[in-house]
Amino acid sequence: MPKLKTRKSVAKRFRMTKHGKIKRNKAFRGHLRGSKSASRKMKLSKPDLVSLSDANAIKRMLPYG
């Protein structure tokens, strides 16, 4: 059976956890940080998990995740 190709753009954005869930970084933290509160900026810096409805599509793009 041939090797499966990994979508490299997806591999750069997502990581698998030990139990098979998918981690992602949060959006809205690139610029305009002066108008955001300190607690909001702290919450944006921590990674989050991908929703289950999107996880199956991402897992197909990361066959060796």
Backbone as JSON, one array per atom type, in Angstrom:
{
  "sequence": "MPKLKTRKSVAKRFRMTKHGKIKRNKAFRGHLRGSKSASRKMKLSKPDLVSLSDANAIKRMLPYG",
  "N": [[0.84, -1.18, 0.0], [0.55, 2.24, -0.82], [2.32, 5.09, 0.57], [0.65, 7.57, 2.54], [-0.13, 10.98, 1.86], [0.69, 13.85, 3.75], [-1.06, 16.8, 4.57], [0.7, 19.6, 4.41], [0.25, 22.25, 5.2], [-1.73, 21.95, 7.11], [-0.38, 20.4, 8.97], [1.37, 22.23, 10.03], [-0.26, 23.86, 11.52], [-1.72, 22.41, 13.4], [-1.55, 20.1, 16.18], [-1.3, 16.81, 17.5], [-2.68, 15.47, 20.48], [-1.75, 13.35, 23.26], [-3.82, 11.57, 23.61], [-5.15, 11.55, 21.22], [-6.64, 13.78, 20.54], [-6.98, 17.02, 18.95], [-4.9, 19.79, 18.96], [-4.96, 23.36, 18.76], [-3.96, 26.72, 17.93], [-5.22, 29.83, 19.19], [-7.21, 32.32, 17.53], [-7.16, 35.88, 16.68], [-5.02, 37.25, 17.91], [-2.93, 38.53, 16.73], [-2.51, 41.3, 16.19], [-3.45, 44.68, 17.2], [-3.51, 44.63, 20.01], [-3.63, 46.36, 22.1], [-6.2, 47.21, 22.68], [-7.39, 45.06, 23.83], [-8.24, 43.27, 26.81], [-6.14, 42.39, 29.63], [-6.65, 39.87, 30.72], [-8.02, 38.68, 28.64], [-6.04, 38.56, 26.69], [-4.26, 36.8, 27.93], [-5.78, 34.46, 27.95], [-5.97, 34.02, 25.23], [-3.4, 33.24, 24.62], [-3.05, 30.64, 25.34], [-3.21, 27.24, 24.2], [-5.95, 25.57, 22.45], [-8.55, 23.1, 22.04], [-9.61, 21.44, 19.05], [-12.91, 21.5, 17.72], [-15.18, 18.7, 17.82], [-16.62, 18.3, 15.48], [-15.01, 19.33, 13.48], [-12.75, 17.85, 13.81], [-12.57, 15.29, 12.6], [-12.18, 15.78, 9.86], [-9.71, 17.04, 9.92], [-8.11, 15.03, 10.95], [-8.06, 13.28, 8.81], [-6.46, 14.69, 7.08], [-4.07, 14.6, 8.39], [-2.58, 11.93, 8.3], [-0.59, 10.49, 9.68], [-0.57, 11.5, 12.23]],
  "CA": [[0.0, 0.0, 0.0], [1.41, 3.43, -0.87], [2.3, 6.02, 1.71], [-0.33, 8.65, 2.43], [0.48, 12.31, 1.93], [0.24, 14.76, 4.81], [-1.25, 18.2, 4.16], [1.73, 20.3, 5.18], [-0.3, 23.45, 5.82], [-2.45, 21.5, 8.3], [0.61, 19.92, 9.93], [1.99, 23.38, 10.68], [-1.24, 24.56, 12.34], [-2.34, 21.55, 14.4], [-0.75, 19.06, 16.79], [-2.1, 15.78, 18.15], [-2.38, 15.21, 21.88], [-1.43, 11.95, 23.54], [-5.03, 10.76, 23.53], [-5.73, 11.62, 19.88], [-7.36, 15.03, 20.27], [-6.2, 17.93, 18.11], [-4.67, 21.1, 19.56], [-4.82, 24.47, 17.83], [-3.75, 28.03, 18.53], [-6.4, 30.68, 19.08], [-7.14, 33.45, 16.61], [-7.35, 37.24, 17.2], [-3.92, 37.68, 18.78], [-1.83, 38.99, 15.92], [-2.28, 42.74, 16.3], [-4.48, 45.42, 17.93], [-3.57, 44.04, 21.34], [-3.81, 47.39, 23.12], [-7.61, 47.35, 23.02], [-7.87, 43.84, 24.49], [-7.9, 43.24, 28.23], [-5.01, 41.51, 29.96], [-7.14, 38.5, 30.91], [-8.35, 38.15, 27.32], [-4.78, 38.23, 26.02], [-3.72, 35.59, 28.56], [-6.56, 33.32, 27.49], [-5.65, 33.79, 23.82], [-2.07, 32.69, 24.45], [-3.06, 29.2, 25.64], [-3.81, 26.46, 23.1], [-7.31, 25.1, 22.63], [-8.81, 21.88, 21.28], [-10.49, 21.58, 17.89], [-14.22, 20.91, 17.97], [-15.29, 17.33, 17.3], [-17.15, 18.31, 14.12], [-13.9, 19.6, 12.57], [-11.61, 16.98, 14.08], [-12.49, 14.17, 11.66], [-11.6, 16.27, 8.61], [-8.3, 17.33, 10.15], [-7.42, 13.75, 11.1], [-7.84, 12.73, 7.47], [-5.35, 15.42, 6.48], [-2.88, 14.22, 9.14], [-2.7, 10.47, 8.44], [0.39, 9.94, 10.61], [-0.55, 12.43, 13.33]],
  "C": [[0.88, 1.24, 0.0], [1.29, 4.28, 0.38], [1.26, 7.1, 1.46], [0.37, 9.99, 2.58], [-0.16, 13.12, 3.05], [0.04, 16.14, 4.21], [-0.34, 19.05, 5.01], [1.19, 21.57, 5.84], [-1.08, 23.1, 7.1], [-1.46, 21.05, 9.38], [1.29, 21.06, 10.67], [1.04, 24.06, 11.68], [-1.78, 23.74, 13.5], [-1.35, 20.53, 14.92], [-1.69, 18.07, 17.46], [-1.7, 15.69, 19.62], [-2.11, 13.72, 22.07], [-2.64, 11.04, 23.35], [-5.78, 10.93, 22.21], [-6.58, 12.84, 19.6], [-6.42, 15.96, 19.5], [-6.13, 19.29, 18.78], [-4.54, 22.14, 18.45], [-4.5, 25.73, 18.61], [-5.0, 28.88, 18.31], [-6.14, 31.85, 18.14], [-7.26, 34.77, 17.38], [-6.23, 37.67, 18.15], [-2.74, 38.24, 18.0], [-1.5, 40.46, 16.08], [-3.49, 43.36, 16.99], [-4.64, 44.88, 19.35], [-3.8, 45.08, 22.42], [-5.25, 47.54, 23.56], [-8.17, 46.13, 23.73], [-7.42, 43.84, 25.95], [-6.78, 42.25, 28.48], [-5.48, 40.07, 30.12], [-7.5, 37.87, 29.57], [-7.09, 37.75, 26.56], [-4.14, 36.98, 26.62], [-4.46, 34.35, 28.08], [-6.27, 33.0, 26.03], [-4.29, 33.12, 23.64], [-2.03, 31.18, 24.68], [-3.7, 28.44, 24.47], [-5.2, 25.96, 23.48], [-7.47, 23.82, 21.82], [-9.76, 22.19, 20.13], [-11.82, 20.93, 18.22], [-14.32, 19.55, 17.28], [-15.81, 17.31, 15.87], [-16.05, 18.59, 13.09], [-12.77, 18.59, 12.7], [-11.47, 15.86, 13.07], [-11.85, 14.59, 10.34], [-10.11, 16.51, 8.77], [-7.51, 16.03, 10.31], [-7.17, 13.08, 9.77], [-6.66, 13.42, 6.78], [-4.03, 15.15, 7.17], [-2.87, 12.71, 9.34], [-1.73, 9.87, 9.44], [0.51, 10.81, 11.85], [-0.24, 11.77, 14.64]]
}
